[in-house]
C-alpha cells in the first residue's frame, strides 16, 4: 500500500474537476437526449455491475458512478448534490432503477435542481489539504485502509463505497440519510473513472480530505475518529471469532498445557501425522503457495531462509487463528523434520511440507490465537509521545525494527521466555503456561503475523507494524497495551 506522503500531490488537489456542463450542451438533438459521453458511462457502469451484460437499467449507485465519470456530481456541495440526486432519481425510478432511455431527461432535471441549490448558497466545497504527517500517522491511515478493504471478491485490495460508508458511520461521521447521501457523492467523486468504482489508497485519502472539507473540519479531525473506528471494528471481529470457536468444555483449555509437556519426538510424529491426515492441497492452493514462496526467493536460488518462510506462511494466513505458542512450536518441529542438517533454508517442497503441517494444526482444532488488544490513538497520532521516541531510539536509521530486535526487546522487558518451559533468561519462572511470557517461537510468529500487514519486502517493520505486534503480544500475555508499554519504557537499550 502506498504511503500517505507519496500520494499527497494526488490527494490534496484544491477541488474536484469542474462540472462537465458542456457534456449536456446544445449539440444534443433534443432537450431530453443524453450526450454520448454520459450514455457511454452509463453503459460501461451497467455492464460492469452485471458481469459484462448491459441491462439498460441501473441502480442509484451505478447512475451516480456514471455521472461521476463525466464530472456530473460537482455542481454544488455533496449534501446538496446528494439530496438532489435522491429526489430526482425517485421521481424517475421504476422498481428502484433508472431506464437508459430516461437518462437524458433525468440528467437535465438533476442539473437544474443542483444549480438551484448552488445558487441558494450550497456551492462546491474543495477537499482540505492533507497536512504533512509523521510516519506513525501515515502508517495509521494506511493501516485503516488495509484493515477495511476485502469484501469485494473481484478487487480485494480496493475499498468499496459500502466499506467507506460503514467506516465513516462507525466513526460517528454519518448520522442520518442526508449525511449518507453526501458520503456516497463524495466517494463517487473520488473514484470517477476508476474500474468498479472502488477506491485505491490515494482515492481513499482524497475522500477523507473531501469529507473534512464538506464538514469544515481539519484532515485529522476526520482521520482520528476513523482510525479509532477501524481499531474498534478489528477488536470486535476478534471477539466474534473467539466466541464462535469456544466449545464450552474444559478439554480445549488443557490443550496448550499438553502441547508444552509433549516430548520433542512426539511433536515430530504429530507433524508427520498431521500432514497425512489433512486434506491434500488443491492445484490452485499449491500454485498460490508456490507463488508466495518465489516472491520471497530474492536470490532466485530456489531456497528461502526460515524467517522468510514464516513471513510467507503469515502472508498466506496459515499462522492466523492459532495460538502463537502452538504455531511457533509446530513451525520449529516441522522445520527440523524437513531440514535435519539445520541449513536454515528450505526449498519449495520443504516449504509446502511445513505449510501443510501448520495447516493441519489449524484444521485439527488447535487452541485459537489470542486477539490483539486496542491501541490508544495517542500512541499513533502523537509523534512527540515518549513511546514513539523510545521506538526511534531502538530502530535503525530508516526507523524500522527487525524480528531479532523485537524479541530482544521483549526479553529485556521480561515478556519473553528463553525456552518453551516458561523460564526467563535468568532461569526463573513465573508460570508462562498461563500466558505471562511469550515463548521465543511464539514471538517469531507474532512478528511474522505483524510483518504480513506491511507491504515492504524486507525483514523490518515501521512503528505502526511494531504497535500491531505489541498489540497481539499483549493479547497473548493477557495484558493491556499500556501495561506492555510500561514494561518496555522501563528497559535499557
DRENSE-814008 format. One line per 8 residues: number of its first residue (from 1); their letters; for each residue y, x, z of C-alpha. Coordinates in Angstrom, 2 decimals. Last residue first. Layout:
BEGIN
NUM> A> Y,X,Z; ...
//
This chain:
BEGIN
493> XXXXXXXX> -0.19,18.86,25.32; 0.00,17.52,28.91; -1.19,14.03,29.69; 0.72,11.45,31.76; 2.01,9.63,28.68; -1.61,9.13,27.58; -2.62,7.35,30.79; 0.49,5.15,30.71
485> XXXXXXXX> -0.13,4.28,27.06; -3.67,3.18,27.89; -2.36,0.92,30.63; 0.36,-0.48,28.34; -2.27,-1.38,25.71; -4.18,-3.37,28.30; -7.56,-2.12,29.44; -11.13,-3.35,28.97
477> XXXXXXXX> -12.17,0.03,27.58; -13.33,-1.44,24.27; -10.08,-3.39,23.91; -8.07,-0.29,24.83; -9.84,1.71,22.13; -9.07,-1.01,19.57; -5.36,-0.94,20.47; -5.38,2.85,20.58
469> XXXXXXXX> -6.72,2.95,17.02; -4.09,0.45,15.91; -1.30,2.48,17.51; -2.58,5.57,15.66; -2.50,3.51,12.46; 1.17,2.78,13.02; 1.94,6.38,14.00; 0.52,7.96,10.86
461> XXXXXXXX> -3.15,8.78,10.16; -4.91,11.98,9.16; -8.10,12.75,7.24; -6.72,12.46,3.73; -6.92,9.66,1.16; -3.95,7.63,2.39; -4.11,3.83,2.19; -4.42,3.38,5.97
453> XXXXXXXX> -6.47,0.43,7.20; -9.74,2.34,6.84; -8.26,5.01,9.13; -8.34,2.53,12.03; -12.05,1.89,11.52; -12.68,5.63,11.20; -10.72,6.34,14.39; -12.67,3.75,16.35
445> XXXXXXXX> -15.97,5.03,14.92; -15.13,8.58,15.99; -14.17,7.27,19.45; -17.60,5.64,19.72; -19.32,8.93,18.87; -17.29,10.69,21.58; -18.25,7.98,24.03; -15.44,5.80,25.28
437> XXXXXXXX> -14.82,5.50,28.99; -14.49,2.65,31.46; -16.64,0.46,29.21; -19.24,-0.81,31.66; -21.66,1.95,30.77; -18.75,4.27,31.39; -19.64,4.22,35.04; -17.15,6.61,36.56
429> XXXXXXXX> -19.00,9.84,36.06; -18.03,13.36,36.93; -19.28,16.35,34.95; -15.89,17.92,34.30; -15.99,16.90,30.63; -16.43,13.27,31.59; -19.71,11.55,32.23; -20.56,8.22,30.64
421> XXXXXXXX> -24.09,9.12,29.66; -23.49,9.42,25.90; -21.63,12.67,26.18; -18.22,14.18,26.80; -16.77,10.90,27.94; -13.38,9.84,26.64; -10.63,7.93,28.44; -9.63,10.58,30.98
413> XXXXXXXX> -6.24,11.07,29.32; -7.18,14.60,28.29; -10.32,13.16,26.66; -8.36,10.52,24.79; -6.01,13.20,23.45; -8.93,15.38,22.33; -10.41,12.38,20.53; -7.18,11.80,18.63
405> XXXXXXXX> -6.73,15.47,17.84; -10.22,15.65,16.34; -9.59,12.48,14.35; -6.43,13.71,12.67; -2.81,12.95,13.55; 0.24,12.39,11.34; 3.98,13.06,11.52; 4.04,15.28,8.43
397> XXXXXXXX> 4.57,18.43,10.51; 1.52,17.57,12.61; 1.41,15.05,15.42; 1.33,15.69,19.18; 5.08,15.91,19.83; 5.66,13.08,17.37; 3.22,10.93,19.32; 5.10,11.54,22.56
389> XXXXXXXX> 8.39,10.66,20.88; 6.92,7.34,19.79; 5.77,6.86,23.39; 9.23,7.60,24.72; 10.74,4.82,22.56; 13.52,6.14,20.31; 11.93,4.69,17.16; 11.95,1.27,18.79
381> XXXXXXXX> 10.32,-1.05,16.26; 6.63,-0.41,16.83; 6.24,0.44,20.51; 8.86,-2.20,21.32; 6.67,-4.67,19.40; 4.03,-4.93,22.08; 0.58,-4.03,20.82; -1.97,-6.79,21.43
373> XXXXXXXX> -5.52,-5.73,22.36; -8.08,-4.88,19.69; -11.37,-6.78,19.97; -14.55,-5.42,21.47; -17.27,-5.00,18.89; -20.29,-7.22,18.87; -23.61,-6.35,20.53; -26.26,-5.85,17.86
365> XXXXXXXX> -27.63,-8.93,16.09; -30.10,-7.27,13.74; -27.83,-7.81,10.75; -25.26,-5.45,12.25; -27.83,-2.76,13.08; -29.38,-3.23,9.64; -26.02,-2.50,8.03; -25.70,0.67,10.10
357> XXXXXXXX> -29.14,1.80,8.93; -28.37,0.80,5.36; -25.19,2.87,5.44; -27.12,5.89,6.63; -29.63,5.52,3.79; -26.81,4.93,1.27; -25.08,8.13,2.39; -28.34,10.07,2.17
349> XXXXXXXX> -28.86,8.85,-1.41; -25.26,9.72,-2.30; -25.36,13.25,-0.93; -24.55,14.10,2.67; -22.62,16.95,4.29; -22.69,18.43,7.80; -25.42,20.94,6.99; -27.31,19.85,10.11
341> XXXXXXXX> -30.66,21.04,8.69; -32.18,17.64,9.52; -29.60,15.85,7.35; -31.14,12.45,6.56; -32.60,11.92,10.03; -29.76,13.59,11.92; -27.27,11.41,10.02; -29.16,8.30,11.15
333> XXXXXXXX> -29.01,9.30,14.80; -25.27,10.06,14.67; -24.45,6.80,12.89; -26.63,4.76,15.22; -24.91,6.30,18.25; -21.47,5.62,16.80; -22.35,2.02,15.90; -23.69,1.44,19.40
325> XXXXXXXX> -20.59,2.96,21.02; -18.29,1.05,18.65; -19.87,-2.32,19.42; -20.45,-3.91,16.02; -18.13,-6.38,14.26; -16.80,-3.78,11.83; -18.57,-0.48,11.15; -20.01,-1.65,7.83
317> XXXXXXXX> -16.58,-2.78,6.67; -16.95,-0.90,3.35; -13.82,1.03,4.33; -15.48,1.80,7.65; -18.55,3.20,5.93; -16.32,5.32,3.69; -14.36,6.69,6.64; -17.64,7.48,8.44
309> XXXXXXXX> -18.84,9.37,5.35; -15.52,11.20,5.32; -16.31,12.45,8.82; -19.86,13.36,7.80; -18.88,15.57,4.88; -19.34,14.30,1.33; -21.66,15.81,-1.29; -21.96,15.33,-5.06
301> XXXXXXXX> -19.78,18.37,-5.68; -16.90,16.42,-7.23; -14.51,18.30,-4.90; -12.80,15.07,-3.84; -16.05,13.29,-3.02; -14.49,10.44,-1.03; -13.91,8.28,-4.13; -17.48,9.01,-5.16
293> XXXXXXXX> -18.81,7.49,-1.95; -16.71,4.34,-2.42; -18.01,3.97,-5.98; -21.59,4.42,-4.83; -21.16,1.77,-2.15; -19.74,-0.69,-4.69; -22.59,0.03,-7.12; -25.19,-0.41,-4.39
285> XXXXXXXX> -23.69,-3.73,-3.43; -23.78,-4.98,-7.05; -27.36,-3.82,-7.51; -28.33,-5.75,-4.39; -29.13,-3.78,-1.28; -32.51,-4.42,0.30; -32.81,-6.94,3.14; -33.14,-5.16,6.48
277> XXXXXXXX> -36.61,-4.48,7.92; -37.27,-1.10,6.28; -33.80,0.28,7.08; -34.17,-1.00,10.63; -37.50,0.75,11.06; -36.01,4.11,10.11; -33.06,3.63,12.46; -35.36,2.45,15.26
269> XXXXXXXX> -37.61,5.47,14.87; -34.60,7.76,15.15; -33.35,5.90,18.21; -36.79,6.20,19.79; -36.65,9.96,19.30; -33.28,10.10,21.04; -34.59,8.26,24.10; -33.11,4.81,24.80
261> XXXXXXXX> -31.11,4.56,28.02; -27.85,4.08,26.15; -29.35,1.35,23.97; -30.73,-0.48,26.98; -27.30,-0.53,28.56; -25.73,-1.86,25.34; -28.46,-4.54,25.08; -28.08,-5.95,28.60
253> XXXXXXXX> -25.30,-8.34,27.68; -27.39,-9.63,24.81; -30.12,-10.83,27.14; -27.83,-12.71,29.50; -27.84,-15.97,27.62; -24.86,-17.89,26.21; -25.26,-16.70,22.63; -21.71,-15.46,22.10
245> XXXXXXXX> -21.05,-14.69,18.43; -18.70,-17.56,17.67; -16.55,-16.88,20.71; -16.11,-13.25,19.66; -15.13,-14.19,16.13; -12.63,-16.74,17.41; -11.15,-14.25,19.85; -10.71,-11.67,17.10
237> XXXXXXXX> -9.06,-14.17,14.81; -6.66,-14.97,17.64; -5.79,-11.30,18.11; -5.07,-10.94,14.38; -2.93,-14.06,14.41; -0.96,-12.80,17.40; -0.35,-9.47,15.67; 0.79,-11.19,12.48
229> XXXXXXXX> 3.15,-13.43,14.46; 4.70,-10.45,16.27; 5.28,-8.67,12.96; 6.91,-11.81,11.54; 9.02,-12.13,14.67; 10.34,-8.57,14.08; 10.81,-8.85,10.29; 13.21,-11.80,10.34
221> XXXXXXXX> 15.72,-10.44,12.85; 14.94,-7.02,11.38; 16.37,-8.00,8.00; 19.53,-9.33,9.57; 20.10,-13.06,9.76; 22.31,-15.43,7.77; 19.29,-17.74,7.31; 19.37,-17.51,3.49
213> XXXXXXXX> 19.95,-13.77,3.60; 17.10,-13.22,6.04; 14.78,-15.27,3.84; 15.82,-13.13,0.86; 15.13,-9.91,2.77; 11.67,-11.18,3.72; 11.06,-12.17,0.09; 12.14,-8.73,-1.13
205> XXXXXXXX> 9.69,-7.11,1.29; 6.89,-9.35,-0.01; 7.86,-8.61,-3.61; 7.52,-4.86,-2.94; 4.14,-5.39,-1.30; 2.69,-7.38,-4.18; 3.29,-11.10,-4.22; 1.19,-13.76,-5.92
197> XXXXXXXX> 2.45,-15.98,-8.73; -0.91,-15.76,-10.47; 0.38,-12.81,-12.54; 4.01,-11.88,-11.87; 6.82,-13.35,-13.99; 8.63,-14.88,-11.04; 7.22,-13.43,-7.82; 10.46,-13.11,-5.82
189> XXXXXXXX> 11.99,-16.38,-7.00; 8.71,-18.14,-6.25; 8.76,-16.91,-2.65; 12.33,-18.08,-2.09; 11.56,-21.49,-3.59; 8.48,-21.98,-1.42; 10.45,-20.85,1.65; 13.18,-23.39,0.87
181> XXXXXXXX> 10.60,-26.18,0.58; 9.12,-25.20,3.95; 12.57,-25.21,5.53; 13.17,-28.70,4.16; 9.78,-29.84,5.44; 10.47,-28.77,9.02; 10.24,-25.83,11.44; 9.74,-22.73,9.32
173> XXXXXXXX> 10.98,-19.47,10.85; 8.96,-19.73,14.06; 6.92,-16.60,13.30; 3.78,-18.71,12.82; 5.66,-20.69,10.17; 6.76,-17.49,8.47; 3.17,-16.25,8.27; 1.88,-19.61,7.06
165> XXXXXXXX> 4.50,-19.70,4.31; 3.59,-16.19,3.16; -0.14,-16.91,3.19; 0.38,-20.17,1.27; 2.53,-18.42,-1.33; -0.26,-15.90,-1.86; -0.12,-12.26,-0.87; -1.78,-9.68,-3.11
157> XXXXXXXX> -4.61,-7.22,-2.39; -7.35,-9.87,-2.52; -6.38,-10.95,-6.05; -9.07,-13.17,-7.57; -10.59,-14.19,-4.25; -7.17,-15.03,-2.82; -7.54,-15.26,0.96; -7.06,-11.51,1.44
149> XXXXXXXX> -3.50,-10.73,2.41; -2.24,-11.08,5.99; -3.48,-7.88,7.67; -2.29,-5.58,4.88; 1.12,-7.28,4.58; 1.73,-7.15,8.32; 0.66,-3.50,8.35; 3.14,-2.74,5.57
141> XXXXXXXX> 5.87,-4.09,7.83; 4.60,-2.11,10.82; 4.32,1.08,8.77; 7.99,0.86,7.79; 8.97,0.36,11.42; 6.73,3.20,12.55; 8.16,5.47,9.80; 11.75,4.82,10.82
133> XXXXXXXX> 13.63,2.43,8.63; 16.73,2.48,6.45; 18.06,-1.08,6.12; 16.80,-3.65,3.60; 19.96,-5.17,2.17; 20.23,-8.90,2.69; 18.99,-11.15,-0.10; 21.68,-12.98,-2.11
125> XXXXXXXX> 22.80,-16.55,-1.28; 23.26,-18.96,-4.21; 25.82,-21.65,-3.50; 25.31,-24.75,-1.37; 29.04,-25.57,-1.26; 29.34,-29.02,-2.86; 29.47,-27.40,-6.29; 26.05,-25.90,-5.57
117> XXXXXXXX> 24.63,-29.31,-4.67; 25.90,-30.83,-7.92; 24.56,-27.91,-9.95; 21.14,-28.31,-8.33; 21.02,-32.02,-9.20; 22.08,-31.40,-12.78; 19.51,-28.63,-13.20; 16.76,-30.90,-11.87
109> XXXXXXXX> 17.79,-33.71,-14.19; 17.64,-31.46,-17.24; 14.41,-29.78,-16.11; 12.65,-33.12,-15.62; 13.73,-34.35,-19.05; 12.42,-31.16,-20.65; 9.14,-31.17,-18.70; 8.24,-34.78,-19.42
101> XXXXXXXX> 5.94,-33.93,-22.33; 4.13,-31.44,-20.12; 3.14,-34.07,-17.56; 4.18,-33.44,-13.95; 1.60,-33.83,-11.18; 1.43,-35.62,-7.82; -0.63,-38.51,-9.21; 2.13,-39.14,-11.75
93> XXXXXXXX> 5.22,-37.16,-10.87; 8.62,-37.85,-12.42; 10.61,-39.24,-9.47; 8.67,-37.05,-7.04; 9.66,-33.97,-9.04; 13.34,-34.88,-8.88; 13.42,-35.30,-5.10; 11.26,-32.26,-4.28
85> XXXXXXXX> 13.07,-29.99,-6.72; 16.49,-31.00,-5.45; 15.48,-30.36,-1.83; 14.01,-26.95,-2.67; 17.04,-25.95,-4.73; 19.33,-26.94,-1.88; 17.27,-25.04,0.69; 17.00,-22.00,-1.57
77> XXXXXXXX> 20.73,-21.65,-2.16; 22.03,-22.76,-5.55; 21.44,-22.30,-9.29; 18.67,-19.69,-8.98; 15.48,-21.67,-9.50; 15.42,-21.56,-13.31; 15.10,-17.80,-13.66; 12.77,-18.31,-16.66
69> XXXXXXXX> 9.63,-17.29,-14.77; 10.99,-19.05,-11.68; 10.89,-22.36,-13.54; 7.24,-21.81,-14.44; 6.50,-20.83,-10.85; 8.09,-24.00,-9.53; 6.09,-26.05,-12.04; 2.83,-24.49,-10.89
61> XXXXXXXX> 3.63,-25.11,-7.23; 4.63,-28.73,-7.88; 1.31,-29.42,-9.64; 1.00,-29.28,-13.42; -0.18,-31.45,-16.31; -0.97,-30.46,-19.89; -4.47,-29.31,-18.93; -4.45,-25.80,-20.41
53> XXXXXXXX> -7.74,-24.04,-19.67; -7.73,-20.38,-18.66; -9.33,-20.78,-15.25; -7.17,-23.77,-14.33; -4.20,-22.32,-12.44; -3.63,-19.58,-15.01; -3.81,-22.10,-17.83; -1.04,-24.21,-16.27
45> XXXXXXXX> 1.00,-21.10,-15.46; 0.90,-19.94,-19.09; 1.55,-23.42,-20.48; 4.55,-23.97,-18.20; 5.96,-20.52,-18.99; 5.61,-21.16,-22.71; 7.30,-24.55,-22.34; 10.12,-22.93,-20.37
37> XXXXXXXX> 10.69,-20.25,-23.00; 10.46,-22.75,-25.88; 13.19,-24.97,-24.50; 12.22,-28.38,-23.10; 13.28,-31.36,-25.20; 15.17,-34.01,-23.23; 18.62,-33.51,-24.82; 17.32,-33.41,-28.34
29> XXXXXXXX> 16.65,-30.70,-30.92; 17.21,-27.90,-28.42; 19.72,-25.30,-29.59; 22.35,-26.77,-27.26; 21.10,-24.96,-24.18; 18.07,-25.19,-21.94; 17.24,-21.50,-21.81; 21.01,-20.90,-21.88
21> XXXXXXXX> 21.18,-21.83,-18.21; 18.96,-18.94,-17.26; 20.16,-18.70,-13.68; 21.37,-15.27,-12.78; 18.85,-12.65,-11.63; 18.09,-12.61,-7.89; 20.83,-11.09,-5.73; 22.17,-7.78,-4.45
13> XXXXXXXX> 18.89,-5.98,-5.18; 17.47,-4.57,-1.96; 13.77,-4.92,-2.63; 13.48,-2.85,-5.79; 15.52,0.11,-4.58; 13.82,-0.06,-1.22; 10.30,0.05,-2.62; 9.57,3.62,-1.53
5> XXXXX> 11.06,3.09,1.91; 8.93,0.04,2.60; 5.77,2.04,1.98; 3.42,1.26,-0.89; 0.00,0.00,0.00
//
